[in-house]
Amino acid sequence: MRDVNAPPAYRSLALILVALLTAACASTPEPQYVPLVTQSAGESGGDAATQFDTARARPEPGALAERKIIKSGYLEVSLADLETARKDAERLVTEAGGYVEQARATRDSDVTLLCRVPAAQLDPTMDRIAALGKEENRSTSASDVTDQYADLETRLHNNTALRDRLQQLLKRATKVEDVLAIEKELNRVQSEVEMMQGRLDRLKSQVALSSLSVTLKREVVLGPLGYAAYGLWWAISKLFVID
């Protein structure tokens, strides 16, 4: 049912859109579909339309092969010379095709590097950095964003097509109220396109470049009294627990 209370500008915009779509349908030849199934409806127990829709909706064999995965890693290494280790770690990240986003030193003189490296180089880079000293801790995580990526791509494509149609309508509009209504809708759609493009670009970047956090800790070197205290503690612990 038509809304009689809608503003004249929006009613005009709706009429223009309907007219454009009607003209496009009238000028477009009927597509010729090639049957995707050869089994008849009687043989399969269902109608032909259902079979066609199911076959057409089936994804291509390679469609699920490339998943969109966001990977991240954490590495903790203890070393004697933190300054040299920091430079070596930054060099290894650069050689892997990545870069250091941020470097900071904590109150205990530990160094933390926040890096981005190509996803395929995450584990090899962690191995190379761990070899600089003694590995204390390591963890990795992965998040599958394939569905989110595909949904965002589809919505971006649809909104881009809508924006292009509105731009064509704007060129053909002659009435002031039609121009204002189309421009308002065009600005809204353009804002959505830019927002979706930004989100898609961020997803692409996160998939292509994994985040890596590296903590370099100063290795503790015991002196003579330290070794004596450690030996005393070890001897006392054996009085209570025998492995």
C-alpha positions in Angstrom: 0.0 0.0 0.0 1.4 3.4 -0.9 2.1 5.8 1.9 0.0 8.9 1.1 1.8 10.9 3.9 5.3 10.5 2.3 6.9 13.8 1.3 6.5 14.7 -2.4 10.3 14.5 -3.0 10.5 10.9 -1.8 7.3 9.9 -3.8 9.0 11.4 -6.9 12.3 9.6 -6.2 10.4 6.3 -5.8 8.5 6.9 -9.1 11.8 7.7 -10.9 13.4 4.5 -9.5 10.4 2.4 -10.6 10.5 3.9 -14.1 14.2 3.3 -14.5 14.0 -0.3 -13.4 11.0 -0.9 -15.6 12.9 0.5 -18.6 15.9 -1.6 -17.8 13.8 -4.7 -17.6 12.1 -4.0 -20.8 15.3 -3.4 -22.7 17.2 -6.4 -21.3 16.7 -9.7 -23.2 15.5 -12.7 -21.3 18.6 -14.6 -20.1 19.1 -18.1 -21.4 19.9 -20.5 -18.6 21.8 -23.7 -19.2 20.4 -26.6 -17.1 22.7 -27.5 -14.3 21.1 -30.9 -13.6 20.1 -33.6 -16.0 17.9 -35.7 -13.7 14.2 -35.2 -14.2 11.9 -34.1 -11.4 10.1 -37.4 -11.4 13.4 -39.3 -11.0 14.6 -37.2 -8.1 11.3 -36.8 -6.2 11.4 -33.0 -6.4 10.4 -30.3 -8.9 12.8 -28.9 -11.5 12.8 -25.4 -10.0 14.1 -26.7 -6.7 16.8 -28.7 -8.4 18.0 -25.6 -10.4 18.1 -23.3 -7.4 20.0 -25.9 -5.3 22.6 -26.4 -8.1 23.0 -22.7 -8.7 23.5 -22.0 -5.0 26.2 -24.6 -4.7 29.6 -22.9 -4.2 32.4 -23.4 -6.7 34.9 -26.2 -5.7 37.6 -23.7 -4.9 35.4 -21.2 -3.2 36.1 -22.6 0.3 39.8 -23.3 -0.3 41.0 -19.8 0.5 39.9 -18.9 4.1 40.4 -15.4 5.5 42.4 -16.0 8.7 43.7 -13.3 11.1 46.7 -14.7 13.0 48.6 -13.2 15.9 51.6 -14.3 18.0 53.3 -13.6 21.3 56.9 -14.4 22.2 59.0 -13.9 25.3 62.8 -14.3 25.2 65.4 -13.8 27.9 68.8 -12.4 26.8 71.9 -10.9 28.3 72.3 -7.9 26.0 68.8 -6.3 25.5 70.0 -3.5 23.2 71.7 -5.8 20.7 68.8 -8.2 20.9 66.3 -5.4 20.1 68.2 -4.4 17.0 68.5 -8.0 15.9 64.8 -8.6 16.4 63.9 -5.5 14.5 66.2 -6.6 11.6 64.6 -10.1 11.5 61.1 -8.5 11.3 62.2 -6.2 8.5 63.9 -9.1 6.6 60.6 -11.1 6.9 58.8 -8.3 5.0 57.2 -6.7 8.1 57.8 -3.7 10.3 57.8 -2.6 14.0 54.8 -0.6 14.9 55.9 0.3 18.4 58.9 -0.3 20.7 58.8 0.5 24.4 60.8 -0.3 27.5 59.2 -1.3 30.8 60.1 -0.2 34.3 62.1 -3.4 34.7 64.1 -2.6 31.6 62.3 -5.2 29.5 61.8 -4.3 25.8 58.4 -4.9 24.1 58.1 -4.8 20.3 54.7 -4.6 18.6 55.3 -5.8 15.0 53.4 -6.7 11.9 54.7 -9.5 9.7 53.3 -11.3 6.6 51.0 -14.1 7.8 53.1 -16.8 6.1 56.2 -15.5 7.9 54.8 -15.4 11.5 56.1 -18.7 12.8 59.4 -18.6 11.0 60.0 -15.1 12.4 59.2 -16.2 15.9 61.6 -19.1 15.5 64.4 -16.7 14.4 63.8 -14.3 17.2 63.6 -17.1 19.8 67.0 -18.3 18.6 68.6 -15.0 19.8 68.3 -16.1 23.5 66.3 -18.4 25.7 62.6 -18.8 24.8 60.5 -18.4 27.9 57.0 -18.2 26.5 55.2 -18.5 23.1 51.6 -18.5 22.0 49.7 -18.1 18.7 46.0 -17.5 17.9 43.9 -17.5 14.7 40.5 -16.1 13.9 38.5 -17.1 10.8 36.8 -14.0 9.3 35.8 -15.6 6.0 32.1 -15.1 6.5 32.5 -11.5 7.7 34.8 -10.8 4.8 32.4 -12.2 2.2 29.4 -10.5 3.7 31.2 -7.1 3.7 32.3 -7.6 0.1 28.8 -8.4 -1.0 27.3 -5.4 0.8 30.0 -3.1 -0.6 29.3 -4.3 -4.1 25.5 -3.8 -3.8 25.9 -0.3 -2.3 28.4 0.7 -5.0 25.9 -0.4 -7.7 23.1 1.5 -6.0 25.4 4.6 -5.8 26.1 4.4 -9.5 22.4 4.1 -10.3 21.6 7.1 -8.2 24.3 9.1 -10.0 22.6 8.2 -13.3 19.2 9.3 -11.9 20.7 12.6 -10.7 21.9 13.4 -14.3 18.4 12.8 -15.6 16.5 14.6 -12.9 14.9 17.9 -13.9 12.7 18.9 -10.9 14.3 20.6 -7.9 12.6 18.3 -5.4 13.8 15.3 -7.3 17.4 16.6 -7.4 17.3 17.3 -3.6 15.8 13.9 -2.8 18.3 12.0 -5.0 21.3 14.0 -3.6 20.3 13.2 -0.1 20.0 9.5 -0.8 23.2 9.6 -2.8 25.1 11.1 0.1 23.8 8.5 2.5 24.8 5.6 0.2 28.2 7.2 -0.5 28.9 7.4 3.3 28.0 3.7 3.7 30.3 2.8 0.7 33.2 4.7 2.3 32.6 3.1 5.7 32.4 -0.4 4.3 35.5 0.1 2.1 37.4 1.2 5.2 36.3 -1.9 7.2 37.2 -4.2 4.2 40.6 -2.6 3.9 41.3 -3.1 7.6 40.3 -6.8 7.3 42.6 -7.2 4.3 45.5 -5.7 6.2 44.8 -7.9 9.3 44.7 -11.0 7.1 47.8 -10.2 5.1 49.9 -9.0 8.1 49.8 -10.8 11.4 50.4 -9.0 14.6 53.4 -10.2 16.7 54.3 -9.0 20.2 57.8 -9.7 21.3 59.0 -9.2 24.9 62.8 -9.2 25.5 63.7 -9.8 29.1 67.1 -9.4 30.7 68.6 -12.7 31.6 69.2 -13.1 35.3 72.9 -14.1 36.1 73.5 -15.4 39.6 76.6 -14.5 41.5 78.4 -16.8 44.0 75.9 -16.0 46.8 73.1 -16.5 44.4 74.3 -20.0 43.4 74.8 -20.8 47.1 71.2 -19.7 47.9 69.8 -21.6 45.0 71.7 -24.7 46.0 70.4 -24.4 49.6 66.8 -23.9 48.3 67.1 -27.0 46.1 68.4 -29.1 48.9 65.6 -28.1 51.3 63.0 -28.7 48.6 64.2 -32.3 48.2 63.5 -32.9 51.8 59.8 -32.4 51.1 59.4 -33.4 47.5 61.2 -36.2 45.6 60.5 -36.3 41.8 
